[in-house]
Amino acid sequence: MPDGASGAWPGNRSQRRYAASTAPGRSATTPCRSLAGECVGRTVWDTTLVTEDAARISEFAITTPTDTIDAFRADGVVVATPAGSPGYARRVGGPVLAPSPVAVVAPIAPFATNPDHWVVPVDELTLSVERDEATVSLLVDDDRAGTVARGESVTLSESDPIRVAVVAESRPRFA
């Protein structure tokens, strides 16, 4: 399983948190889980959709309120905040991001041999499962938050900043 927490970098005095929400067949605009109306979670590092069975691909789509970014077949997709970008997203080919309100989107073990990676504004970014050949898990900072069925989506929205303690040994990655 992905390890989003391994991408921590010291020195940031505050990081943005992102709330994930799901809605069947459409983008949700509130941080609530479909049908149950409960919050899925807050992401500090990354949000991941990944097939539970190894080497079983699904089709995922990435959209914003105004554009379809792409659809692709892969074992999963990870969306990492700047704090999480040096972690799992970097291991699957994504860039390391400077602190900002954007996220990196990277396919996990894509079917295509030369996959794209995207840096996009995170607010209202939607991930959806278009076709599933295995159960797809939703991981929020590497904690399982449930499953996402074919036709369901997960929408990320920016939430309030959080404060992060900085120890004397810390140094900023981007100074």
matplotlib code that plots the C-alpha trace (Angstrom):
import matplotlib.pyplot as plt

x = [0.0, 1.1, 2.9, 1.9, 3.4, 6.9, 6.9, 7.0, 9.3, 10.2, 10.1, 6.7, 4.9, 1.5, 0.1, -3.2, -5.6, -7.9, -11.2, -12.3, -15.9, -17.7, -20.8, -22.3, -22.0, -21.4, -19.0, -19.7, -19.1, -19.2, -16.8, -19.4, -19.6, -22.3, -25.6, -24.4, -23.6, -20.5, -17.1, -14.6, -11.5, -8.9, -5.7, -2.4, -0.2, -2.2, -5.5, -5.3, -7.7, -6.1, -7.3, -7.2, -5.9, -2.4, -2.0, -5.8, -6.4, -9.4, -10.2, -10.0, -11.0, -9.7, -11.9, -12.3, -15.6, -14.7, -12.4, -11.8, -8.1, -7.7, -9.0, -6.6, -6.3, -4.0, -3.8, -4.7, -4.2, -2.7, -3.3, -0.6, -0.5, 2.8, 3.6, 2.9, 4.5, 8.0, 6.3, 4.4, 3.5, 7.2, 7.8, 5.4, 6.9, 5.3, 7.2, 8.0, 5.9, 6.7, 4.1, 1.1, -2.6, -2.0, -1.6, 0.2, -2.0, -0.1, -1.3, -0.1, 1.2, -0.6, -1.4, 0.1, 3.9, 4.5, 1.9, 1.2, 1.4, -0.5, -0.1, -3.5, -5.4, -6.8, -10.1, -13.0, -10.7, -12.6, -11.4, -13.8, -13.9, -15.1, -14.5, -13.5, -12.0, -11.4, -12.5, -11.1, -10.1, -10.1, -7.1, -6.8, -3.2, -2.8, -5.8, -8.6, -11.7, -13.8, -14.3, -15.3, -17.6, -17.8, -19.6, -18.7, -16.4, -14.2, -14.0, -11.2, -11.8, -9.4, -10.1, -8.6, -4.8, -3.3, -0.4, 2.7, 5.3, 8.8, 11.7, 15.2, 16.6, 14.1, 15.1, 12.8, 13.0, 12.4, 14.3]
y = [0.0, 3.6, 5.3, 9.0, 9.9, 9.0, 12.2, 14.6, 17.5, 19.6, 23.3, 24.2, 26.3, 25.5, 23.1, 23.2, 20.3, 18.8, 17.2, 14.2, 13.6, 11.0, 11.1, 8.4, 9.4, 13.1, 15.6, 16.5, 20.0, 19.4, 17.3, 14.6, 10.9, 9.9, 8.7, 8.7, 12.4, 11.9, 13.5, 11.1, 12.7, 15.4, 14.9, 16.3, 14.1, 12.4, 10.8, 7.6, 5.4, 1.9, -1.5, -3.9, -6.8, -6.5, -6.2, -5.6, -2.4, -0.1, 3.0, 6.4, 9.9, 13.2, 16.3, 19.8, 21.7, 23.1, 20.4, 16.7, 16.4, 12.7, 9.2, 6.2, 2.6, 1.9, 0.1, 3.4, 7.2, 9.3, 13.0, 14.5, 17.9, 19.8, 18.2, 14.7, 15.2, 13.8, 10.6, 8.0, 10.4, 11.0, 7.2, 6.8, 9.6, 12.8, 16.0, 17.5, 20.6, 23.8, 24.9, 26.2, 25.4, 22.8, 19.1, 16.5, 13.8, 10.6, 7.2, 4.1, 1.4, 2.7, 0.5, 3.1, 3.0, 6.8, 8.1, 11.8, 13.4, 16.7, 19.6, 21.1, 23.3, 21.0, 22.8, 20.8, 18.3, 15.1, 11.5, 8.9, 5.2, 4.7, 0.9, -1.5, -4.9, -5.2, -3.4, 0.1, 1.4, 5.1, 5.9, 9.2, 9.7, 5.9, 5.2, 3.2, 5.4, 2.9, 1.8, 3.6, 1.8, 2.2, 5.4, 7.0, 9.9, 11.5, 15.3, 17.2, 20.6, 23.0, 23.4, 25.5, 25.6, 23.7, 24.7, 22.4, 22.4, 23.1, 21.7, 23.2, 20.5, 21.3, 23.2, 24.3, 22.3, 25.4, 28.3]
z = [0.0, -0.6, 2.2, 2.0, 5.4, 4.2, 2.1, 5.1, 4.8, 7.8, 7.9, 6.7, 9.3, 7.9, 5.4, 3.6, 4.4, 1.8, 2.4, 0.3, -0.5, -2.6, -4.7, -6.9, -10.6, -10.1, -8.5, -4.9, -3.8, 0.0, 2.1, 2.7, 1.8, -0.6, 0.8, 4.5, 4.6, 6.6, 6.0, 4.5, 5.9, 5.7, 3.7, 4.8, 2.5, -0.2, -1.3, -3.2, -5.2, -5.6, -6.6, -3.6, -5.8, -7.1, -10.9, -11.4, -13.2, -13.2, -15.3, -13.6, -14.7, -13.4, -13.8, -12.6, -12.6, -16.1, -17.7, -18.1, -17.5, -18.5, -18.2, -17.9, -16.9, -13.9, -10.6, -9.0, -8.8, -6.1, -5.5, -3.3, -1.6, -1.6, 1.7, 0.4, -3.1, -2.0, -0.8, -2.8, -5.7, -6.2, -6.3, -9.1, -11.2, -9.9, -9.2, -5.8, -5.3, -3.5, -0.9, -2.8, -3.3, -6.0, -6.0, -8.1, -9.7, -10.7, -12.0, -10.1, -12.4, -15.5, -18.4, -20.8, -21.1, -20.9, -18.5, -17.8, -14.4, -13.7, -11.4, -10.9, -8.4, -5.8, -5.1, -6.7, -8.2, -8.8, -9.2, -10.5, -11.1, -14.7, -14.9, -12.2, -12.5, -8.8, -5.6, -5.5, -2.0, -1.0, 1.1, 2.9, 4.2, 3.9, 6.1, 4.4, 4.2, 2.3, -1.2, -4.4, -6.8, -10.6, -11.3, -7.9, -7.5, -4.9, -4.9, -3.1, -1.8, 0.0, 3.8, 6.5, 7.0, 9.9, 12.0, 12.0, 14.7, 13.5, 15.5, 15.6, 13.4, 10.6, 7.5, 4.7, 1.5, -0.5, 1.1]

ax = plt.figure().add_subplot(projection="3d")
ax.plot(x, y, z, "-o")
ax.set_aspect("equal")
plt.show()
